Amino acid sequence: MIRVVFFAQLREQLGTAKLDVSIERVKTLSELKQHLSLQNPSWESALANTKLLVAINHAYVKGNHALADGDEVAFFPPVTGG
């Protein structure tokens, strides 16, 4: 099982803070995004945002990564600071 968590305005936009996805359904980060987009069409544009930040097991990643059972994948909207 992969734990997927959403933070900040992304959580508000998607209407959920977390969910679990079977590792049998997705093997890569790209497959996970596609799977989530198909579950709810309104999520497609949010997850397609090229500025979206992703962390796997608390480490930021870019590109497509392999996923393993027990991974936590976190999606963050773009971060700004001051």
Legacy VTK file of the C-alpha trace (Angstrom):
# vtk DataFile Version 3.0
C-alpha trace
ASCII
DATASET POLYDATA
POINTS 82 float
0.000 0.000 0.000
1.191 3.509 -0.826
0.083 6.391 1.382
-0.639 9.552 -0.626
-0.922 12.872 1.200
-1.876 16.319 -0.032
-0.871 19.596 1.609
-2.014 23.226 1.815
-4.276 24.596 -0.928
-3.887 21.369 -2.898
-5.598 19.502 -0.050
-8.428 22.056 -0.128
-8.723 21.903 -3.916
-8.887 18.090 -4.003
-11.117 17.775 -0.961
-8.958 15.181 0.785
-5.839 15.122 2.947
-4.735 11.533 2.339
-5.595 8.238 0.749
-4.090 4.815 0.213
-3.373 3.264 -3.181
-2.549 -0.386 -3.756
0.995 -1.000 -4.974
-0.602 -3.488 -7.373
-2.160 -0.569 -9.275
0.865 1.724 -9.608
4.585 1.065 -9.867
5.906 4.567 -10.632
5.185 8.171 -9.713
3.893 8.777 -13.238
1.470 5.848 -12.945
0.303 7.153 -9.572
-0.481 10.593 -11.001
-2.341 9.002 -13.904
-4.272 6.699 -11.557
-5.287 9.601 -9.322
-6.299 11.754 -12.289
-8.599 9.006 -13.549
-10.262 8.581 -10.157
-11.554 12.133 -10.175
-11.479 14.254 -13.356
-11.202 17.506 -11.397
-7.880 16.247 -10.014
-6.308 15.984 -13.472
-5.435 19.675 -13.819
-4.209 19.933 -10.233
-1.854 16.973 -10.622
-0.707 18.092 -14.077
0.663 21.371 -12.651
4.348 21.432 -13.610
5.174 23.457 -10.482
3.724 20.804 -8.174
6.286 19.527 -5.654
6.488 15.838 -4.785
8.264 14.059 -1.948
8.666 10.326 -1.566
9.392 9.266 2.012
10.159 12.891 2.985
12.692 13.481 0.184
11.800 15.800 -2.686
11.972 14.131 -6.091
11.724 15.195 -9.711
10.834 13.077 -12.680
9.497 9.560 -12.573
10.472 7.331 -9.669
9.740 3.724 -8.850
7.407 3.222 -5.912
7.572 0.500 -3.296
5.113 -0.940 -0.829
4.973 1.286 2.250
6.096 4.473 0.486
4.561 7.805 1.389
4.069 10.163 -1.547
3.351 13.779 -0.648
2.109 16.401 -3.090
2.660 20.096 -2.333
1.574 23.206 -4.200
4.416 25.550 -5.216
6.010 27.039 -2.098
6.747 30.712 -1.679
8.474 32.318 1.227
9.427 35.636 2.552
LINES 1 83
82 0 1 2 3 4 5 6 7 8 9 10 11 12 13 14 15 16 17 18 19 20 21 22 23 24 25 26 27 28 29 30 31 32 33 34 35 36 37 38 39 40 41 42 43 44 45 46 47 48 49 50 51 52 53 54 55 56 57 58 59 60 61 62 63 64 65 66 67 68 69 70 71 72 73 74 75 76 77 78 79 80 81
